[in-house]
Amino acid sequence: MTSQVSLPWESAVSASPTRLRDRGEAEAYVASVCFKHGPPKLLGAELEWVVQHCDNPHRPLQARHLAEALGAHVPHSLVPDSPHDPLPHGCTVTVEPGGQLEISSPPCASLTELIATVEGDTAALTDLLDPAGLVLTDSGADPHRPSRRLVDIPRYTAMETAFDRIGPMGRAMMCSTAAVQVCLDAGTSAEVALRWAALHDLGPVLLAAFANSPRLGGRCTGWASSRMRAWFTLDPDRTRPSRVHRNHAADWDPAADWARRALDTPLLCQRRPGSRWDVPNGVTFADWLSGALPGCPTTADLAYHLTTLFPPVRPQGYLEVRYLDAQPVGQWLVPVAVLAALLADPAVTVAARDACAPTVGRWLPAARHGLRDDTLAAAAIAVFELACHALPALNAPAEVQSLVEEITEHRVRRGRCPADDLAGAPSGGLTDGGAVHRS
């Protein structure tokens, strides 16, 4: 969902936070920390998993059991005095509200390095869980158990309160979903607008191609990605995709757009002593600047507020892609490799945007139908072909290229996504009580 640790390439919050005097100053701060310019060199990934008992996937997790299994790697959210040691290859472990586990890689200089790092630490994490009778699952949502929060910290209590005002999907997202998140450098000042726009234009197509959560809480929901259905429903102000310019003018500045959005998004919580961080409904950060809440917000308060915004693509100095479901065993690296290939060469990035032009904005059809939507399926074939042709330039391992090509041929070209292969998916495609959408 959202990491509680700072990756090495994240903008560090100043040790001496400064008081924000007005909106202009706050927007300038957001723009400066969220979009770091420079040649795109680094790549990272954050992998989440739903955790289950090996012998009974319906059995609830217990926080103490999970903490004991993680040992010295357990985060402070479960054991405040834990050393929170990284895994052997440098990934850090966090525990999401419902007990989902996440590992966050350090930034890596190549796809090959990233794969070795994440594969090594995934194996280490599996070895920690195995003696405790726990297993990492291969779905983007918990298919068996109802949503139940294990981690009791003020942030999650305030989130639960805020999301409950809107509906039940907040708890589902917090406690029952898992993702593959891909982290890419924002690029030079000349490239950032293209890279930001491309990640959004690719969103519906890649969401559909990698949808992998048809079941949630013991039932088939009728959505290929029940996870993204939950995200889009729980708090639209906080989770909606950012607007991008299809043919952006030379003066379009995504950093300024994001800064305005951040200031106008309601606060999710306000850090303070004690266990109650909740805030009145609808109070934005801009309202706080104007005196709607006690105290004067600082750059540290604004930096924390930015961690409570959950759009499909989130700028954190680098660009974090958040619209991909957790993948079947051994396949997490496919969406990472596809995105890395499509963003490595501006010419390929432009071609990918062109291929996705008919699908721009089709987020909900993508989450509902996956690649059983003809428009999304056609764009996916073109996008995956571009990625296959671009991967050799990244010197990706041969087995990675072969896996991407295999999935392109045997899944994407057939209009299928991982959700179609999960047990319990309805015969003839994923629907919501009616016909599958065809464009």
C-alpha positions in Angstrom: 0.0 0.0 0.0 2.5 2.6 1.1 5.9 2.1 2.5 6.8 3.3 6.0 10.5 3.4 5.2 12.5 5.8 3.0 14.3 4.3 -0.1 17.8 5.7 -0.6 16.6 7.7 -3.6 13.7 9.3 -1.8 14.0 13.0 -0.9 14.9 13.1 2.7 12.8 15.3 4.9 14.8 18.1 6.4 16.1 17.4 9.9 14.9 20.9 10.8 11.4 21.2 9.2 10.5 24.8 8.3 7.1 26.4 8.8 5.1 27.0 5.7 3.9 30.5 5.4 1.4 30.3 2.4 0.1 28.2 -0.4 2.7 29.3 -2.9 5.6 28.2 -0.6 3.9 24.9 0.0 3.3 24.2 -3.7 6.9 25.0 -4.5 8.1 22.6 -1.8 5.9 19.8 -3.3 7.1 20.4 -6.8 10.8 20.4 -5.7 10.6 17.1 -3.7 8.3 15.1 -5.8 9.9 15.5 -9.2 13.7 15.1 -9.1 15.3 15.8 -12.5 18.3 13.9 -13.9 19.2 11.3 -16.4 17.1 8.2 -15.7 19.5 5.6 -14.4 17.8 3.8 -11.5 15.1 1.2 -11.1 13.3 -0.2 -8.1 10.5 -2.5 -7.1 8.2 -3.0 -4.1 6.5 -6.4 -3.9 3.5 -7.1 -1.7 2.0 -10.4 -0.9 -1.1 -11.7 1.0 0.2 -14.1 3.6 -1.6 -17.3 4.5 -1.2 -20.4 6.6 0.1 -23.3 4.6 -2.4 -25.7 6.0 -5.5 -23.5 6.0 -5.8 -20.4 3.8 -9.0 -19.4 5.7 -7.3 -19.2 9.1 -6.7 -15.6 10.3 -3.2 -14.3 10.8 -2.0 -13.2 14.2 0.3 -10.2 14.5 2.5 -11.9 17.1 3.0 -15.0 14.9 4.0 -12.9 12.0 6.4 -10.8 14.0 8.1 -13.9 15.5 8.5 -15.3 12.0 10.2 -12.1 10.7 12.6 -11.9 13.6 15.1 -9.1 13.3 13.5 -8.0 10.1 10.2 -7.1 11.6 9.2 -3.4 11.2 8.6 -1.0 14.0 4.9 -1.0 13.3 4.7 -4.5 14.8 7.7 -4.4 17.2 8.7 -0.8 18.1 12.2 -1.7 19.4 13.0 -4.0 16.5 16.4 -3.5 14.8 14.4 -3.8 11.5 17.4 -5.2 9.7 17.3 -5.4 5.9 17.1 -8.7 4.2 20.5 -10.1 2.9 20.3 -8.4 -0.5 19.3 -5.0 0.9 15.4 -5.0 0.7 13.5 -3.8 3.7 10.3 -5.5 5.0 7.1 -3.7 5.9 3.8 -5.1 7.1 0.6 -3.7 5.7 -2.5 -3.2 7.9 -4.0 -6.7 7.3 -0.7 -8.5 7.6 0.4 -8.4 3.9 4.1 -8.4 3.6 6.1 -6.0 1.4 9.7 -5.8 0.4 11.2 -2.6 -1.0 14.3 -2.9 -3.0 17.1 -0.4 -2.9 17.5 1.5 -6.2 19.4 -0.6 -8.8 21.4 0.4 -11.8 20.1 -2.3 -14.1 17.2 -4.6 -14.6 19.6 -7.5 -14.0 20.7 -6.2 -10.7 17.1 -5.5 -9.6 16.0 -9.0 -10.4 18.9 -10.6 -8.5 18.2 -8.4 -5.5 14.5 -9.0 -5.3 14.7 -12.7 -6.2 17.4 -13.2 -3.5 15.4 -11.4 -0.8 12.1 -13.0 -1.8 13.8 -16.4 -1.2 15.1 -15.2 2.1 11.7 -14.0 3.2 10.2 -17.3 2.1 12.8 -19.1 4.3 11.8 -17.0 7.3 8.1 -17.8 6.9 8.3 -21.5 6.1 9.2 -22.7 9.7 6.2 -20.7 10.9 3.8 -22.4 8.5 3.2 -19.3 6.5 3.3 -18.8 2.7 3.3 -15.9 0.3 0.4 -16.2 -2.1 0.2 -15.3 -5.8 -3.0 -13.2 -6.0 -3.5 -9.4 -5.9 -6.2 -9.9 -3.2 -7.0 -12.3 -0.4 -9.4 -14.7 -2.0 -10.6 -16.4 1.2 -10.6 -14.2 4.4 -12.6 -11.1 5.3 -10.7 -7.9 5.7 -9.3 -7.6 9.2 -6.7 -5.2 10.5 -3.7 -6.6 12.4 -1.4 -3.6 12.7 -2.5 -1.1 15.3 -0.8 2.2 14.8 -2.3 5.7 14.7 -1.9 6.1 10.9 -3.9 3.1 10.1 -6.6 3.8 12.7 -7.1 7.3 11.2 -7.1 5.8 7.7 -9.8 3.3 8.6 -11.9 6.0 10.2 -11.6 8.2 7.1 -12.3 5.5 4.6 -15.2 4.1 6.6 -17.1 7.4 6.1 -17.1 6.5 2.3 -17.7 2.8 2.3 -16.3 -0.7 2.9 -13.6 -0.7 0.2 -11.1 1.2 2.4 -10.8 -1.8 4.7 -10.6 -4.2 1.7 -7.7 -2.2 0.2 -5.9 -1.8 3.5 -6.2 -5.3 4.7 -6.7 -7.6 1.7 -4.8 -6.4 -1.4 -1.3 -6.8 -2.7 0.6 -5.2 -5.6 3.8 -5.1 -7.7 5.0 -1.5 -7.6 7.6 -0.3 -10.1 9.9 2.7 -9.3 11.5 4.7 -12.1 13.5 7.9 -12.2 11.5 10.9 -13.3 14.1 11.9 -15.9 15.6 15.1 -17.1 13.5 18.3 -17.2 13.0 17.7 -20.9 11.8 14.1 -20.4 9.7 14.2 -17.2 6.5 15.3 -18.9 6.7 12.5 -21.4 7.6 9.9 -18.8 4.8 11.0 -16.4 2.2 11.1 -19.2 3.3 7.7 -20.7 3.0 5.9 -17.3 -0.6 7.2 -17.1 -1.5 6.3 -20.7 -0.1 2.8 -20.2 -2.0 2.4 -17.0 -5.3 0.9 -18.3 -3.5 -1.4 -20.7 -1.0 -2.8 -18.2 -3.7 -2.9 -15.4 -5.8 -5.1 -17.7 -2.8 -7.3 -18.9 -1.7 -8.0 -15.3 -5.1 -8.1 -13.5 -4.8 -10.9 -11.0 -7.5 -10.5 -8.3 -10.9 -11.9 -9.3 -11.7 -13.1 -5.8 -11.9 -11.1 -2.6 -13.0 -12.2 0.9 -14.4 -15.5 -0.2 -16.3 -14.5 -3.3 -15.8 -13.9 -7.0 -16.4 -10.2 -7.4 -16.9 -10.1 -11.2 -13.8 -7.9 -11.6 -10.5 -9.0 -13.1 -8.8 -6.7 -10.6 -10.8 -6.5 -7.4 -7.8 -4.8 -6.0 -8.0 -1.8 -8.3 -11.7 -1.7 -8.0 -11.2 -1.2 -4.2 -8.6 1.5 -4.8 -10.7 3.5 -7.2 -13.7 3.3 -4.9 -12.3 3.9 -1.5 -11.6 7.7 -1.8 -11.7 9.1 -5.3 -10.1 12.4 -4.4 -7.1 10.5 -3.1 -6.8 7.7 -5.6 -8.0 9.0 -9.0 -5.5 9.1 -11.8 -3.8 12.5 -12.4 -4.8 14.4 -15.5 -2.2 14.4 -18.3 -2.0 16.3 -21.5 -2.3 14.2 -24.6 -0.5 16.7 -26.7 1.0 18.7 -23.9 2.1 22.2 -24.5 5.7 23.2 -24.0 4.8 25.0 -20.8 2.8 22.1 -19.2 4.3 21.3 -15.8 3.2 18.0 -14.2 5.0 19.0 -11.0 2.8 22.2 -10.7 -0.3 20.2 -11.4 0.6 17.6 -8.7 1.4 20.4 -6.2 -2.0 21.9 -6.6 -3.7 18.5 -6.3 -1.7 17.7 -3.1 -2.7 21.0 -1.5 -6.4 20.5 -2.4 -6.6 16.8 -1.2 -8.3 16.3 2.2 -6.0 15.4 5.0 -6.1 11.7 6.0 -4.6 12.3 9.4 -2.7 14.8 11.5 0.3 13.5 13.5 0.1 14.4 17.2 1.0 12.9 20.6 -1.3 10.0 21.5 -3.1 7.4 19.4 -5.7 9.6 17.8 -4.6 11.2 14.5 -8.0 11.6 12.8 -9.1 14.9 11.4 -12.5 16.5 10.5 -13.9 15.3 7.2 -12.9 17.3 4.1 -10.2 19.5 5.6 -7.5 19.9 3.0 -3.8 20.8 3.5 -4.6 24.2 2.0 -7.3 24.6 4.7 -4.8 23.8 7.4 -2.5 26.5 6.0 -5.4 28.9 6.3 -5.9 28.0 10.0 -8.6 25.3 9.8 -6.6 23.1 12.3 -4.5 24.0 15.3 -0.8 24.6 14.7 1.1 25.8 11.7 2.0 23.1 9.2 5.7 22.5 8.4 7.5 21.0 5.5 7.6 17.7 7.5 3.8 17.8 7.8 3.5 18.3 4.1 5.9 15.5 3.3 3.9 13.2 5.5 0.6 14.3 3.8 2.2 13.3 0.4 2.5 9.7 1.7 -1.3 9.6 2.1 -2.0 10.2 -1.6 -2.6 7.0 -3.5 -3.0 7.7 -7.2 -2.1 5.0 -9.8 1.2 6.8 -10.5 2.7 8.7 -7.5 5.7 11.1 -7.7 8.1 10.7 -4.8 11.2 12.2 -6.4 11.0 9.2 -8.6 7.8 7.9 -10.3 6.0 5.0 -8.5 3.7 2.9 -10.6 0.9 1.5 -8.4 -1.6 0.0 -10.7 -0.2 -3.5 -11.0 -1.7 -6.5 -9.1 0.7 -8.9 -7.4 1.6 -11.6 -9.9 1.7 -15.4 -10.1 4.8 -17.0 -8.7 7.9 -16.2 -10.7 6.2 -13.5 -12.8 6.6 -10.3 -10.8 9.5 -9.4 -13.0 7.4 -9.3 -16.2 5.6 -6.0 -15.5 8.9 -4.5 -14.2 10.7 -5.6 -17.4 7.9 -4.3 -19.6 7.9 -0.9 -18.0 11.7 -0.6 -17.9 11.8 -1.5 -21.6 9.1 1.0 -22.6 10.7 3.9 -20.6 14.3 3.3 -21.5 14.2 5.0 -24.9 12.1 8.2 -25.6 11.2 7.0 -29.1 9.8 3.7 -27.7 8.0 5.7 -25.0 6.3 7.8 -27.6 5.4 4.7 -29.7 3.9 3.1 -26.6 1.8 6.2 -25.9 0.5 6.1 -29.5 -0.4 2.5 -29.1 -2.4 3.3 -26.0 -4.2 6.3 -27.4 -7.5 4.5 -27.9 -7.5 3.3 -24.3 -6.7 6.5 -22.4 -8.9 6.8 -19.4 -10.3 3.3 -19.6 -9.3 2.5 -16.0 -12.5 1.0 -14.9 -13.1 -1.3 -17.9 -9.5 -2.5 -17.5 -10.1 -3.4 -13.8 -13.4 -5.0 -14.6 -12.7 -6.9 -17.8 -9.0 -7.3 -18.1 -8.0 -8.1 -21.7 -11.6 -9.3 -22.5 -12.1 -5.7 -23.6 -11.2 -5.7 -27.3 -9.8 -2.1 -27.3 -7.5 -2.9 -24.4 -6.5 -6.2 -25.9 -5.4 -4.7 -29.2 -3.3 -2.0 -27.4 -1.8 -4.6 -25.1 -0.5 -6.6 -28.1 1.2 -3.5 -29.6 2.7 -2.5 -26.2 4.1 -5.9 -25.4 5.6 -6.2 -28.9 7.3 -2.9 -28.3 8.6 -4.1 -25.0 9.9 -7.4 -26.5 11.8 -5.5 -29.2 13.2 -3.0 -26.6 14.3 -5.5 -23.9 17.6 -6.6 -25.6 18.9 -3.0 -25.3 18.6 -3.3 -21.6 20.9 -6.4 -21.5 18.1 -8.2 -19.7 18.9 -11.8 -18.8 17.9 -14.2 -21.6 15.4 -16.0 -19.4 13.6 -12.7 -18.7 13.3 -11.9 -22.3 12.0 -15.4 -23.0 9.4 -15.1 -20.2 8.1 -11.8 -21.5 7.9 -13.2 -25.1 6.2 -16.3 -23.8 3.6 -14.3 -21.9 3.1 -12.0 -24.9 2.5 -15.0 -27.2 0.5 -17.3 -25.0 -1.5 -14.9 -22.8 -1.6 -11.3 -24.2 -2.2 -12.4 -27.8 -5.0 -14.6 -26.6 -6.7 -11.7 -24.7 -6.1 -13.3 -21.3 -4.8 -11.9 -18.0 -3.7 -13.9 -14.9 -7.1 -13.5 -13.4 -8.5 -15.8 -16.1 -6.4 -18.6 -14.8 -7.2 -18.4 -11.1 -9.5 -21.0 -9.7 -13.0 -19.8 -9.3 -13.0 -17.3 -12.2 -16.4 -17.6 -13.9 -16.6 -19.5 -17.1 -16.5 -17.4 -20.2 -14.9 -14.4 -18.7 -15.1 -12.0 -15.8 -18.4 -10.1 -15.8 -20.5 -8.2 -13.3 -23.8 -9.9 -13.9 -23.9 -8.9 -17.6 -22.1 -9.2 -20.9 -18.3 -8.8 -21.1 -17.6 -5.3 -22.5 -16.6 -5.3 -26.2 -15.6 -2.1 -27.9 
